[in-house]
């Protein structure tokens, strides 16, 4: 099987292949169209999923943490064609490793509304789901990660939730150990009292790079506190 690539790798591949006299590719062409696309590896849903979350582009709810702006491109793994109007749902731990709806499981006491750092957004015409959140923390036995589901044909309800649809992908997003180590030194992450599991020590991540959900991270400033963008192309089976 071919290896699925992130948007950044796709861009590099295009640049490497161009000859000096070749015409430039149109700037409006989706980056995902140049990617080598096969099925992104499915991974366990885990114990912390909650149904019926909000459809919203910002899932932070004021939680403290380093800004993280995600741009996830969903494409058909057979054709690389972007999938519009697919619901990309995320959920992850806060800086102290606690999940909304399950606060206390990582040994920290904080308010729990059952919705922070949870939600989904519909992909645009380019297949891109843009979601603002914070860099996740860690909990016992797992490296830093974000859970993701992709659904088609969902119904957005009048109160801003979603129902129904066909689930076509369940996986996890992972982070560079170098970046995570820098983030871990910044408050409030530095106050997380649980020993951090590294990417290499994790029982779920298999060292498969982008094909296994490893994000391409780009710094938003000169220090970790300024935040990061995270990009990835998800090849899904329709």
BAKESE-348439 format. One record per residue (C-alpha): residue number from 0; residue in one letter; chain; x, y, z. Coordinates in steps of 0.5 Angstrom, whole numbers, m for minus. Layout:
<rs>
   resi   resn   chain      xx      yy      zz
    NUM      A       A       X       Y       Z
...
</rs>
This chain:
<rs>
   resi   resn   chain      xx      yy      zz
      0      X       A       0       0       0
      1      X       A       2       7      m1
      2      X       A       3      12       5
      3      X       A      m2      17       6
      4      X       A       2      24       7
      5      X       A       0      30      11
      6      X       A      m1      37       7
      7      X       A       6      39       8
      8      X       A       9      33       5
      9      X       A       5      34      m1
     10      X       A       7      41      m2
     11      X       A      14      39      m2
     12      X       A      13      33      m7
     13      X       A      10      38     m12
     14      X       A      16      43     m11
     15      X       A      21      37     m12
     16      X       A      18      35     m18
     17      X       A      17      41     m22
     18      X       A      23      43     m27
     19      X       A      26      50     m28
     20      X       A      22      51     m34
     21      X       A      15      48     m32
     22      X       A       9      52     m31
     23      X       A       7      54     m24
     24      X       A       1      50     m21
     25      X       A      m5      54     m20
     26      X       A      m5      57     m13
     27      X       A     m13      55     m12
     28      X       A     m11      48     m13
     29      X       A     m13      44      m7
     30      X       A      m6      42      m3
     31      X       A     m10      35      m2
     32      X       A     m10      34      m9
     33      X       A      m3      33     m10
     34      X       A      m2      28      m4
     35      X       A      m1      21      m5
     36      X       A      m8      18      m1
     37      X       A      m9      11       2
     38      X       A     m13      10       8
     39      X       A     m11      13      14
     40      X       A     m10       8      20
     41      X       A     m16       7      24
     42      X       A     m15       7      32
     43      X       A     m19       6      38
     44      X       A     m24      11      40
     45      X       A     m22      10      47
     46      X       A     m26      11      53
     47      X       A     m28      18      53
     48      X       A     m33      19      47
     49      X       A     m39      23      49
     50      X       A     m45      23      43
     51      X       A     m48      29      41
     52      X       A     m43      34      41
     53      X       A     m44      42      39
     54      X       A     m42      43      31
     55      X       A     m37      49      33
     56      X       A     m30      52      30
     57      X       A     m28      53      37
     58      X       A     m28      48      42
     59      X       A     m24      51      48
     60      X       A     m29      54      52
     61      X       A     m24      59      55
     62      X       A     m20      53      58
     63      X       A     m13      55      59
     64      X       A      m7      52      54
     65      X       A      m3      54      49
     66      X       A      m7      56      42
     67      X       A      m7      50      37
     68      X       A     m11      51      30
     69      X       A     m12      45      26
     70      X       A     m13      45      19
     71      X       A     m15      37      17
     72      X       A     m16      36      10
     73      X       A     m21      30       9
     74      X       A     m20      26       2
     75      X       A     m23      20      m1
     76      X       A     m17      15       0
     77      X       A     m18      12      m7
     78      X       A     m19      18     m11
     79      X       A     m16      24      m7
     80      X       A     m22      28      m8
     81      X       A     m24      33      m2
     82      X       A     m30      31       1
     83      X       A     m34      37       3
     84      X       A     m40      37       8
     85      X       A     m36      31      12
     86      X       A     m37      32      20
     87      X       A     m30      32      23
     88      X       A     m31      31      31
     89      X       A     m25      32      36
     90      X       A     m25      31      43
     91      X       A     m18      31      48
     92      X       A     m16      32      55
     93      X       A     m14      39      57
     94      X       A      m7      41      60
     95      X       A      m8      37      66
     96      X       A     m10      31      62
     97      X       A     m17      31      64
     98      X       A     m23      30      59
     99      X       A     m30      34      60
    100      X       A     m35      29      63
    101      X       A     m30      25      66
    102      X       A     m26      30      70
    103      X       A     m22      27      76
    104      X       A     m20      21      72
    105      X       A     m13      24      72
    106      X       A     m12      26      79
    107      X       A     m14      33      78
    108      X       A     m20      37      81
    109      X       A     m23      42      76
    110      X       A     m30      44      74
    111      X       A     m33      40      69
    112      X       A     m39      42      64
    113      X       A     m38      36      60
    114      X       A     m37      39      53
    115      X       A     m30      43      54
    116      X       A     m25      41      48
    117      X       A     m31      37      45
    118      X       A     m34      39      38
    119      X       A     m34      38      31
    120      X       A     m34      42      24
    121      X       A     m37      41      17
    122      X       A     m31      41      12
    123      X       A     m31      46       7
    124      X       A     m31      45      m1
    125      X       A     m24      44      m1
    126      X       A     m25      38       4
    127      X       A     m22      42      10
    128      X       A     m24      42      17
    129      X       A     m21      48      21
    130      X       A     m22      48      29
    131      X       A     m19      52      34
    132      X       A     m17      49      41
    133      X       A     m11      48      46
    134      X       A      m5      44      46
    135      X       A      m7      37      49
    136      X       A      m5      35      56
    137      X       A      m3      28      58
    138      X       A      m6      23      62
    139      X       A      m3      16      65
    140      X       A      m1      11      60
    141      X       A      m2      15      54
    142      X       A       2      20      50
    143      X       A      m1      27      48
    144      X       A      m6      26      43
    145      X       A     m13      28      40
    146      X       A     m19      23      38
    147      X       A     m22      24      31
    148      X       A     m28      22      28
    149      X       A     m31      23      21
    150      X       A     m38      22      19
    151      X       A     m42      24      13
    152      X       A     m49      26      12
    153      X       A     m50      28      19
    154      X       A     m56      33      21
    155      X       A     m54      39      25
    156      X       A     m60      41      30
    157      X       A     m63      47      31
    158      X       A     m59      48      38
    159      X       A     m52      47      35
    160      X       A     m51      39      36
    161      X       A     m51      34      31
    162      X       A     m54      27      30
    163      X       A     m54      21      25
    164      X       A     m50      20      19
    165      X       A     m45      15      17
    166      X       A     m38      14      21
    167      X       A     m33      13      16
    168      X       A     m27      14      20
    169      X       A     m24      13      27
    170      X       A     m17      15      29
    171      X       A     m12      19      33
    172      X       A      m8      25      32
    173      X       A      m1      25      35
    174      X       A       4      31      36
    175      X       A      12      31      35
    176      X       A      16      29      42
    177      X       A      20      35      41
    178      X       A      14      40      41
    179      X       A      11      37      46
    180      X       A      17      37      51
    181      X       A      17      44      50
    182      X       A      10      45      51
    183      X       A      11      41      58
    184      X       A      15      46      61
    185      X       A      10      52      60
    186      X       A       4      53      65
    187      X       A      m1      50      66
    188      X       A       2      44      63
    189      X       A       8      44      68
    190      X       A       3      43      73
    191      X       A       0      37      71
    192      X       A       3      32      76
    193      X       A       2      25      72
    194      X       A       8      22      69
    195      X       A       8      24      61
    196      X       A       8      18      57
    197      X       A      13      19      50
    198      X       A      11      18      43
    199      X       A      16      12      43
    200      X       A      13       9      49
    201      X       A       6      10      47
    202      X       A       2       3      46
    203      X       A      m3       6      41
    204      X       A       2      10      36
    205      X       A       6       5      31
    206      X       A      11      10      29
    207      X       A       7      11      22
    208      X       A       8      18      21
    209      X       A       2      22      18
    210      X       A      m1      15      16
    211      X       A      m2      14      23
    212      X       A      m4      21      25
    213      X       A       2      25      26
    214      X       A       1      32      25
    215      X       A       5      37      22
    216      X       A       6      43      27
    217      X       A       8      50      25
    218      X       A      10      55      31
    219      X       A       6      61      31
    220      X       A      11      65      34
    221      X       A      18      65      37
    222      X       A      16      61      44
    223      X       A      12      55      45
    224      X       A       7      60      49
    225      X       A       5      63      42
    226      X       A       2      56      40
    227      X       A       2      52      33
    228      X       A      m2      50      27
    229      X       A      m3      43      26
    230      X       A      m4      40      19
    231      X       A      m6      33      16
    232      X       A      m9      30      10
    233      X       A     m14      24      13
    234      X       A     m15      19       7
    235      X       A     m22      16       9
    236      X       A     m26      10       6
    237      X       A     m33      13       3
</rs>
